[in-house]
């Protein structure tokens, strides 16, 4: 590990020299590439250098401990040694985390799909609540959202809603939302005040470029149809909606929210690329479930990553065994990061354990 860290430090110094070279400074593309690479390894280099400094100070303190005759001074040096040893362990753990391979998808924008699961109309209403949660969360982080496709219910919910979240690092924060979300509350459609349990499923896919997924146009069946649902006379009179079927996999994408075929086709192709990319990744990792089913299960009440209990104002993430008791704020996107940070930490711990 020390050899690897020394090599990273050497590369960091080389990048510093290159960026200071006048012949390089005129090439904005190269400077940008070097600056990006430097920023990626800078935290590791700083941690490594601090670790080296602590090691040196620790060695000097131990020498002082052996040579010091005064008992009072020896006690002070012992405290210093203990403090330095603790700091060294902290830095060693930080370095281990920084050395973990990064998910190359983390910095990407995402496409999210929310579908009503078990629970009838209430499941659709909950799907709409989740859609609002994620759009509010994105807004607070300065990300942009764009609705790609939706199938509304008659009571203010969604059978399905597909949308894009554009922003650096969106996938790194939202990838933990994939799965079955369960809600417990009295539905607005319930006349007797009984608490119902319903579910909605969430799938999160990183946005991918055209060059990353090769799609043969001959494998596509593209049909223009009339848009369904609200939208005014323009939407109803023109075949603006686009349905694309990828014949080799049977994947079907439908987009209708834009007012032109071209825009809907572009959006549908973006969703299709994301789905095919995720499917290929799962094949490479020998996962047996189908493309989105691997993320969201069947939508049954028994399958859940998180429960939203409205009577108790409690939201519980079952993967980390953590509950919060401020559900209204959570649904406004104010506290989602508390879960995300813990889930990321847990994932890092699992990866570190796998390396030991």
Protein Blocks (a to p, Z undefined) as FASTA:
>chain_A
ZZmmmmmmmmmmmmmmmmmpmklmmmmmlmmmmmmmmmmmmmmmmmmmmmmmmmmmmmmm
mmmmmmpmblklmmmmmmmmmmmmmmmmmmmmmmmmmmpccdfklmpccdddddddehij
mlmmmmmmmmmmmmmmmmmnopacddfbdcddfeopafbdcdddddehklmmmmmmgccd
ddddddfklmnlpacdddddddddddddfklpccdfklpccdddddedjebjmlmmpcfb
ccdddfknopacddfkbmbfklmmmmmmmmmmmmmmmmmmmmmnopabdfklmmnonopa
klcfbdcdfklopacdfklopacfbfklmmnopmmmmmmmmmmmmmmmmmmmmmZZ
